[in-house]
Amino acid sequence: MAAKELKEFSLEEVAQHNKPGDLWVVIDGKVYDLTRFKDLHPGGISVLIDEEVAGKDATDTFYGLHRHEVLERPQYKRLQVGTIKGQKSVMFDRKPGELSQVPYAEPTWLSPGYHSPYYSDNHRQFQKAVRRFIDEVVYPDAQAREEDGKRPSQVVFDKMAEMNLHAMRLGPGKHLKGRVLMGGIVKPEEVDYFHELIITQELVRCGARGYGDGMLGGEVIGLPPVLNFGSPELQARIVPDILAGKKFICLAISEAAAGSDVMGLQTTAVLSEDGKEWIINGTKKWITNGTFADYFTVGCRTDDGLTAILVERGPGVETRQIKTSYSAAAGTAYITFDNVRVPVGNTLGEVGGGIFVILSNFNHERWVMCCSSARAQRSLIEECLKWAAQRKAFGKPLTSQPVIRAKIAGMIERTESVQSWLENVTYQMKHMSYKQQSQKLAGPIAFLKSYSTRCAQDTARDAVQIFGGRGVTKTGMGKFVEHYYRTVTFDSLLGGAEDVLADLGVRQAIRAMPKNARL
């Protein structure tokens, strides 16, 4: 179908179309005929007539009420009949893969004119490709699934698998050997934790918290114990399908009675009489991806202590979705194990050594959450700076109000400090073995996780105040602020509550105190 030919008009010509039966407006140099749309306008016809925008340039009024994306919807694009002579669109419409030009909307290493000791040219090339992929493939699905609560679409899993993004989300390691990564941009042996940081932070830009966890959040925390402690036979049988996005796995540790107390788990695993199988009974709660998982990395109490076991969905395994405040797209589940029989070959690590298996994975899990938190806070800075610049109150932009500037200043200070600390920790991870990370970084990562989520809650609260009523409205101008404010508390609990992690960091510091230290 041929594109509709658009005519050029003068503002004087548009001004003649200012009645309910003949109603035109100008927005950003474009002329729209709202005559047939006026009765469908969400705000009613009175907004168009009484606010005196009919026949006039309504750019400021429009952007004080609506997001630019509204004009990009097909049903509204069809309303455009022309352009204004001598006027060009001044709205910067960012194309897929491009960086934002809003100050502090991007981390320093991506900002023109700034430098970083952490990122190479390969990281920059990789980031550009990942952003374009996520903007084009993931973002549309994220918005749709966050709305309907369904799990991410299989076609997105498949396209990510083609780029081997599922495998790369687990960071560097032997699981990448022989794979073509992101179309060959980076070689398996070149991958480091900064590549993983980039993937995590680009996914967060979708602004869909539950969807982000539904996008194989369970794999990120449930598969490493299999890769690090599972037998070669077990790995060969289940890992390929998971990294291909065909099968799904989750980490099933939390229980209703135990909370952050891993040693208090009550799910039991007892050996069968012939010693060939585990018989598992118990329940797990708040398990991300549990409702659609095919495999469950489960912490169980055995005669020798705590043992980690991979359970496959089958007889005796029941999952029920838990309604949370963020999104059904994450597949958060309550799981019941009723006399589930599992081959002893599915044991991860040593029998009774499950606490080491579980805790060794916590560092990476919490680090991933810090990556997400840092980027999500930065997205709110961009939302607030845009809104404060275009929204007028008392005849002036919100940016003219000192209290608004003070809130935005706090957001920037917190986000920049979180990102800087995160990059320092990531650099240490890059130069440490897995064992060294466990020994040296558990405390720093615990502190960073606690700090980042506390900062996030402060930023979410300030953003709502800046957006006012729109900050608690699920659609429209403040939809991303509302979503973040509603879901941010969840981050403060995942991987350990803030107070528990802060105390963990202090206790580790106390244990490292030299015996001769005195004032």
Secondary structure as the mmCIF struct_conf table of DSSP 4:
data_model
#
loop_
_struct_conf.conf_type_id
_struct_conf.id
_struct_conf.beg_label_comp_id
_struct_conf.beg_label_asym_id
_struct_conf.beg_label_seq_id
_struct_conf.end_label_comp_id
_struct_conf.end_label_asym_id
_struct_conf.end_label_seq_id
HELX_LH_PP_P HELX_LH_PP_P1 ALA A 2 LEU A 6
STRN STRN1 LYS A 7 PHE A 9
HELX_RH_AL_P HELX_RH_AL_P1 LEU A 11 ALA A 15
TURN_TY1_P TURN_TY1_P1 GLN A 16 GLN A 16
STRN STRN2 ASN A 18 LYS A 19
TURN_TY1_P TURN_TY1_P2 PRO A 20 GLY A 21
STRN STRN3 ASP A 22 ILE A 27
TURN_TY1_P TURN_TY1_P3 ASP A 28 GLY A 29
STRN STRN4 LYS A 30 ASP A 33
TURN_TY1_P TURN_TY1_P4 THR A 35 PHE A 37
HELX_RH_3T_P HELX_RH_3T_P1 LYS A 38 LEU A 40
TURN_TY1_P TURN_TY1_P5 PRO A 42 GLY A 43
HELX_RH_AL_P HELX_RH_AL_P2 ILE A 45 ASP A 50
TURN_TY1_P TURN_TY1_P6 GLU A 51 GLU A 52
TURN_TY1_P TURN_TY1_P7 ALA A 54 GLY A 55
BEND BEND1 LYS A 56 LYS A 56
STRN STRN5 ASP A 57 ASP A 57
HELX_RH_AL_P HELX_RH_AL_P3 THR A 59 TYR A 63
TURN_TY1_P TURN_TY1_P8 GLY A 64 LEU A 65
BEND BEND2 HIS A 66 HIS A 66
TURN_TY1_P TURN_TY1_P9 HIS A 68 HIS A 68
HELX_RH_AL_P HELX_RH_AL_P4 GLU A 69 GLU A 72
BEND BEND3 ARG A 73 ARG A 73
HELX_RH_AL_P HELX_RH_AL_P5 PRO A 74 LYS A 77
TURN_TY1_P TURN_TY1_P10 ARG A 78 LEU A 79
STRN STRN6 GLN A 80 ILE A 84
TURN_TY1_P TURN_TY1_P11 LYS A 85 GLY A 86
HELX_LH_PP_P HELX_LH_PP_P2 ARG A 94 LYS A 95
TURN_TY1_P TURN_TY1_P12 PRO A 96 GLY A 97
HELX_LH_PP_P HELX_LH_PP_P3 GLU A 98 SER A 100
BEND BEND4 VAL A 102 VAL A 102
TURN_TY1_P TURN_TY1_P13 PRO A 103 TYR A 104
BEND BEND5 ALA A 105 GLU A 106
HELX_RH_3T_P HELX_RH_3T_P2 THR A 108 LEU A 110
BEND BEND6 SER A 111 SER A 111
TURN_TY1_P TURN_TY1_P14 PRO A 112 GLY A 113
BEND BEND7 PRO A 117 TYR A 118
HELX_RH_AL_P HELX_RH_AL_P6 ASP A 121 PHE A 133
HELX_RH_PI_P HELX_RH_PI_P1 ILE A 134 VAL A 138
HELX_RH_AL_P HELX_RH_AL_P7 TYR A 139 ASP A 148
HELX_LH_PP_P HELX_LH_PP_P4 LYS A 150 SER A 153
HELX_RH_AL_P HELX_RH_AL_P8 GLN A 154 GLU A 162
TURN_TY1_P TURN_TY1_P15 MET A 163 ASN A 164
HELX_RH_AL_P HELX_RH_AL_P9 LEU A 165 MET A 168
TURN_TY1_P TURN_TY1_P16 ARG A 169 LEU A 170
BEND BEND8 PRO A 172 GLY A 173
HELX_RH_3T_P HELX_RH_3T_P3 LYS A 174 LEU A 176
TURN_TY1_P TURN_TY1_P17 LYS A 177 GLY A 178
STRN STRN7 LEU A 181 LEU A 181
HELX_RH_3T_P HELX_RH_3T_P4 MET A 182 GLY A 184
TURN_TY1_P TURN_TY1_P18 ILE A 185 ILE A 185
STRN STRN8 VAL A 186 VAL A 186
HELX_RH_3T_P HELX_RH_3T_P5 PRO A 188 GLU A 190
HELX_RH_AL_P HELX_RH_AL_P10 TYR A 193 VAL A 204
TURN_TY1_P TURN_TY1_P19 ARG A 205 CYS A 206
HELX_RH_AL_P HELX_RH_AL_P11 ARG A 209 GLY A 214
TURN_TY1_P TURN_TY1_P20 MET A 215 LEU A 216
HELX_RH_AL_P HELX_RH_AL_P12 GLY A 217 GLY A 222
BEND BEND9 LEU A 223 LEU A 223
HELX_RH_AL_P HELX_RH_AL_P13 PRO A 224 PHE A 229
BEND BEND10 GLY A 230 GLY A 230
HELX_RH_AL_P HELX_RH_AL_P14 PRO A 232 LEU A 243
TURN_TY1_P TURN_TY1_P21 ALA A 244 GLY A 245
BEND BEND11 LYS A 246 LYS A 247
STRN STRN9 ILE A 249 ALA A 252
TURN_TY1_P TURN_TY1_P22 ALA A 256 SER A 260
HELX_RH_3T_P HELX_RH_3T_P6 VAL A 262 GLY A 264
STRN STRN10 THR A 268 LEU A 271
TURN_TY1_P TURN_TY1_P23 GLU A 273 ASP A 274
BEND BEND12 GLY A 275 LYS A 276
STRN STRN11 GLU A 277 ILE A 287
TURN_TY1_P TURN_TY1_P24 THR A 288 ASN A 289
HELX_RH_3T_P HELX_RH_3T_P7 GLY A 290 PHE A 292
BEND BEND13 ASP A 294 ASP A 294
STRN STRN12 TYR A 295 THR A 302
TURN_TY1_P TURN_TY1_P25 ASP A 303 ASP A 304
STRN STRN13 GLY A 305 GLU A 312
BEND BEND14 ARG A 313 ARG A 313
TURN_TY1_P TURN_TY1_P26 PRO A 315 GLY A 316
STRN STRN14 VAL A 317 GLN A 321
HELX_LH_PP_P HELX_LH_PP_P5 ILE A 322 LYS A 323
BEND BEND15 SER A 325 TYR A 326
HELX_RH_3T_P HELX_RH_3T_P8 ALA A 328 ALA A 330
STRN STRN15 ALA A 333 PRO A 343
HELX_RH_3T_P HELX_RH_3T_P9 VAL A 344 ASN A 346
STRN STRN16 THR A 347 LEU A 348
BEND BEND16 GLY A 349 GLU A 350
TURN_TY1_P TURN_TY1_P27 VAL A 351 GLY A 352
STRN STRN17 GLY A 353 GLY A 353
HELX_RH_AL_P HELX_RH_AL_P15 GLY A 354 GLN A 390
STRN STRN18 LYS A 392 ALA A 393
TURN_TY1_P TURN_TY1_P28 PHE A 394 GLY A 395
STRN STRN19 LYS A 396 PRO A 397
HELX_RH_3T_P HELX_RH_3T_P10 LEU A 398 SER A 400
HELX_RH_AL_P HELX_RH_AL_P16 PRO A 402 LYS A 430
TURN_TY1_P TURN_TY1_P29 HIS A 431 HIS A 431
BEND BEND17 MET A 432 MET A 432
HELX_RH_AL_P HELX_RH_AL_P17 TYR A 434 LYS A 440
BEND BEND18 LEU A 441 LEU A 441
HELX_RH_AL_P HELX_RH_AL_P18 ALA A 442 PHE A 467
HELX_RH_3T_P HELX_RH_3T_P11 GLY A 468 VAL A 472
BEND BEND19 LYS A 474 GLY A 476
TURN_TY1_P TURN_TY1_P30 MET A 477 GLY A 478
HELX_RH_AL_P HELX_RH_AL_P19 LYS A 479 LEU A 493
TURN_TY1_P TURN_TY1_P31 LEU A 494 GLY A 495
BEND BEND20 GLY A 496 GLY A 496
HELX_RH_AL_P HELX_RH_AL_P20 GLU A 498 ARG A 511
TURN_TY1_P TURN_TY1_P32 ALA A 512 ALA A 512
TURN_TY1_P TURN_TY1_P33 LYS A 515 ASN A 516
#
